[in-house]
Amino acid sequence: MFGRGRHHRRQGGRRVAELTEAARQPAADPSTDDEPVDGPFDAAEVPEEDTSRLDLGSVRLPLPDGAQLQVEVDPAGPVRAVHVLTDLGQLTVSAFAAPRSEGLWDDVRAEIVAQLRADGATVDEVAGDWGREVHAVTGQVILRFVGVDGPRWLLRGVAAGQAPTNDQLVELLYEVLRDTVVVRGSEPMPVRSPLPLTLPGPMAEQLKQVTAAQQETKEP
């Protein structure tokens, strides 16, 4: 997996020698701290770093090692969702338009809980890295919904896996979200509208060829 070392550095503190030196000097200005900053990030505030991300238009995702992509496409053509398939389970990250003055996740989370319970899932709300999250069990699948309110956007991450690897999968989702960039754009959009997803050129061409081949097999 990626990113774990960075997160542990933030939690684990500095070396003893650095702590000793700091004790002999005035406290440093927090604004000069060179430790990495966790996201997700708005496109206008991306830190200078060497993180590699897949550009999907409204979101730029870091991909775990060995991950594969599964693309959902509407019959009309637009990309509906891009799923990241890993050995631990499936991750899905999506961005939505949100109000300028307030967050959206509290309302969306309540609706997710209500819908899951109506579908017969066992649902709990749990504390997570960005506040309240949704933990649900339906059949053999364990789901975790994570929401992060940003400037005029809501980023939602979903992890879907099974019990033996669920904790690792949720931590992997956190790692992906911490390095994700959201590109909201300046155009007005209705609140809750999905921000559009696009595929890089080679992936879009490959999807076009697959779709055309599927259409040919359906023709009499």
C-alpha positions as CSV (number, residue, x, y, z in Angstrom):
1,M,0.0,0.0,0.0
2,F,1.1,3.6,-0.3
3,G,1.2,6.6,2.0
4,R,1.4,4.7,5.3
5,G,4.9,6.0,6.1
6,R,3.8,9.5,5.8
7,H,0.8,9.1,8.1
8,H,3.0,7.3,10.7
9,R,5.5,10.2,10.6
10,R,2.7,12.6,11.5
11,Q,1.6,10.3,14.4
12,G,5.0,9.1,15.6
13,G,6.8,12.4,16.2
14,R,10.4,13.4,15.5
15,R,13.7,11.7,16.3
16,V,15.1,12.1,19.9
17,A,17.9,14.4,18.6
18,E,15.4,16.7,17.1
19,L,13.4,16.9,20.3
20,T,16.5,17.6,22.3
21,E,17.4,20.5,20.0
22,A,13.9,21.9,20.0
23,A,14.0,22.0,23.8
24,R,17.0,24.4,23.7
25,Q,15.3,26.8,21.2
26,P,12.1,28.8,21.1
27,A,9.0,27.0,19.8
28,A,8.9,27.0,16.0
29,D,6.2,28.9,14.1
30,P,3.6,26.3,13.0
31,S,3.4,28.0,9.6
32,T,7.0,26.9,8.9
33,D,6.5,23.2,9.8
34,D,7.6,21.2,6.8
35,E,5.6,18.0,7.7
36,P,3.2,16.9,4.9
37,V,-0.4,18.1,5.2
38,D,-3.2,15.6,4.9
39,G,-6.0,16.2,2.4
40,P,-8.3,15.8,0.6
41,F,-7.3,18.9,-1.2
42,D,-9.1,21.5,-3.2
43,A,-7.5,22.0,-6.6
44,A,-6.6,25.5,-5.6
45,E,-4.6,24.3,-2.5
46,V,-2.7,21.3,-3.6
47,P,0.7,21.2,-1.8
48,E,3.9,20.8,-3.8
49,E,4.7,17.1,-3.7
50,D,5.5,14.2,-6.0
51,T,2.3,12.2,-5.4
52,S,1.2,10.5,-8.6
53,R,-2.6,10.7,-9.2
54,L,-5.0,9.5,-11.9
55,D,-6.8,12.5,-13.4
56,L,-10.5,11.7,-13.6
57,G,-11.7,15.3,-14.2
58,S,-13.4,16.2,-11.0
59,V,-11.2,14.0,-8.8
60,R,-7.5,13.1,-9.0
61,L,-6.9,9.8,-7.2
62,P,-3.7,8.2,-5.9
63,L,-3.9,4.5,-6.8
64,P,-2.7,1.8,-4.5
65,D,-0.1,-0.6,-5.9
66,G,-1.6,-3.4,-7.9
67,A,-5.0,-1.7,-8.1
68,Q,-7.3,-2.2,-11.1
69,L,-10.1,0.1,-12.3
70,Q,-13.7,-0.7,-13.1
71,V,-15.7,1.9,-14.9
72,E,-19.5,2.3,-14.8
73,V,-21.0,4.1,-17.8
74,D,-24.5,5.4,-18.3
75,P,-26.3,4.2,-21.4
76,A,-26.2,7.8,-22.6
77,G,-22.4,7.8,-22.4
78,P,-21.2,9.8,-19.3
79,V,-19.0,8.0,-16.8
80,R,-21.1,7.2,-13.7
81,A,-18.4,5.9,-11.4
82,V,-14.9,4.6,-11.3
83,H,-14.2,1.8,-8.8
84,V,-10.7,0.9,-7.5
85,L,-10.4,-2.8,-7.1
86,T,-7.7,-4.0,-4.7
87,D,-6.8,-7.3,-3.0
88,L,-8.6,-6.1,0.1
89,G,-11.8,-5.0,-1.6
90,Q,-13.4,-2.2,-3.6
91,L,-13.0,1.5,-3.1
92,T,-15.2,4.2,-4.8
93,V,-14.5,7.9,-4.5
94,S,-17.0,10.5,-5.8
95,A,-17.4,14.3,-5.5
96,F,-20.6,16.3,-5.4
97,A,-21.5,20.0,-5.6
98,A,-22.2,21.4,-2.1
99,P,-23.5,24.8,-0.7
100,R,-20.9,27.6,-0.3
101,S,-22.0,28.4,3.3
102,E,-22.4,25.0,4.9
103,G,-21.5,21.3,4.8
104,L,-23.5,18.6,3.1
105,W,-22.3,15.4,4.7
106,D,-24.6,15.4,7.8
107,D,-27.7,15.4,5.7
108,V,-26.3,12.9,3.1
109,R,-25.1,10.6,5.9
110,A,-28.6,10.5,7.5
111,E,-30.1,9.6,4.1
112,I,-27.6,6.8,3.5
113,V,-28.4,5.4,7.0
114,A,-32.1,5.5,6.3
115,Q,-31.8,3.8,2.9
116,L,-29.5,1.1,4.1
117,R,-31.8,0.2,7.0
118,A,-34.8,0.2,4.6
119,D,-32.8,-2.3,2.5
120,G,-32.3,-4.6,5.5
121,A,-28.7,-3.8,6.3
122,T,-27.3,-3.6,9.9
123,V,-26.1,0.0,10.2
124,D,-24.1,2.0,12.8
125,E,-22.6,5.4,12.8
126,V,-19.0,5.5,14.0
127,A,-16.3,8.0,14.6
128,G,-13.6,8.4,11.9
129,D,-10.8,10.5,10.7
130,W,-13.2,13.3,9.4
131,G,-16.1,12.9,11.8
132,R,-19.1,10.6,11.7
133,E,-19.1,7.7,9.2
134,V,-21.5,5.0,8.3
135,H,-20.6,1.3,8.9
136,A,-23.0,-1.2,7.4
137,V,-23.3,-5.0,7.0
138,T,-25.4,-6.4,4.2
139,G,-25.1,-10.1,3.6
140,Q,-21.4,-11.0,3.5
141,V,-20.3,-7.4,2.5
142,I,-19.1,-4.8,5.0
143,L,-19.5,-1.2,3.8
144,R,-17.9,2.0,5.1
145,F,-19.1,5.4,3.9
146,V,-16.8,8.4,4.6
147,G,-17.7,12.0,3.8
148,V,-15.5,15.1,3.8
149,D,-17.0,18.6,3.3
150,G,-14.8,20.9,1.3
151,P,-15.2,24.4,-0.3
152,R,-18.4,24.0,-2.4
153,W,-17.9,20.2,-2.7
154,L,-18.5,17.0,-0.8
155,L,-16.1,14.1,-1.3
156,R,-17.6,10.7,-0.5
157,G,-15.5,7.5,-0.2
158,V,-17.0,4.0,0.0
159,A,-15.1,0.8,1.0
160,A,-16.8,-2.5,0.2
161,G,-15.2,-5.7,1.5
162,Q,-15.4,-8.7,3.8
163,A,-14.7,-9.2,7.5
164,P,-11.1,-10.6,7.3
165,T,-9.7,-7.6,5.6
166,N,-12.2,-4.9,6.4
167,D,-10.0,-2.9,8.8
168,Q,-7.2,-2.8,6.3
169,L,-9.5,-1.8,3.6
170,V,-10.9,1.2,5.6
171,E,-7.4,2.3,6.4
172,L,-6.6,2.1,2.7
173,L,-9.7,4.3,1.9
174,Y,-8.4,6.8,4.4
175,E,-5.0,6.9,2.7
176,V,-6.6,7.4,-0.7
177,L,-8.8,10.2,0.6
178,R,-5.9,12.0,2.3
179,D,-4.1,12.4,-1.1
180,T,-7.2,13.0,-3.3
181,V,-7.6,16.3,-5.1
182,V,-11.1,17.7,-5.9
183,V,-11.6,19.9,-8.9
184,R,-14.9,21.7,-8.3
185,G,-14.7,24.2,-11.1
186,S,-16.2,27.7,-11.1
187,E,-19.5,26.9,-12.9
188,P,-22.7,26.9,-10.8
189,M,-24.2,23.5,-10.2
190,P,-27.3,22.3,-8.3
191,V,-26.4,21.1,-4.8
192,R,-25.8,17.3,-4.6
193,S,-25.1,17.1,-8.4
194,P,-22.2,14.6,-9.1
195,L,-19.2,16.4,-10.3
196,P,-18.4,15.0,-13.8
197,L,-15.9,12.2,-14.2
198,T,-13.8,11.9,-17.3
199,L,-11.2,9.3,-18.3
200,P,-7.7,9.9,-19.5
201,G,-7.2,9.6,-23.3
202,P,-6.0,6.0,-23.5
203,M,-8.6,4.8,-21.0
204,A,-11.4,6.6,-22.8
205,E,-10.3,5.1,-26.2
206,Q,-10.1,1.6,-24.6
207,L,-13.6,2.0,-23.2
208,K,-14.9,3.2,-26.5
209,Q,-13.5,0.1,-28.2
210,V,-15.0,-2.2,-25.6
211,T,-18.4,-0.5,-25.8
212,A,-18.4,-0.8,-29.6
213,A,-17.5,-4.5,-29.4
214,Q,-20.3,-5.1,-27.0
215,Q,-22.8,-3.3,-29.3
216,E,-21.7,-5.5,-32.2
217,T,-22.3,-8.7,-30.3
218,K,-25.9,-7.5,-29.5
219,E,-26.8,-6.8,-33.1
220,P,-28.8,-9.6,-34.8
